[in-house]
Amino acid sequence: MNEATQHPNTPNSPSPARMEPGSYGYCSWHRAYSAGIRVIHVVEQGSGPGGVEFACLPCREEHHLVPFADRP
């Protein structure tokens, strides 16, 4: 038998209207995992790990953050 172990429309799944495809990760602003994250800031270093800050849609709207890829 082919039976799903979970209903496809579970209440814990993120809303597709507020989610960007394939973008789930850690939001640097509210410090939790979230859907719809985008890169906001890239810290580049010649020697060392550098870093990247991500933000989810609600945090981008609240803090007026512009995604790195959308900047001129």
Secondary structure by P-SEA (a helix, b strand, c coil): ccccccccccccccccccccccccccccccccccccccccbbbbbcccccbbbbbcaaaaaaaccccccccc
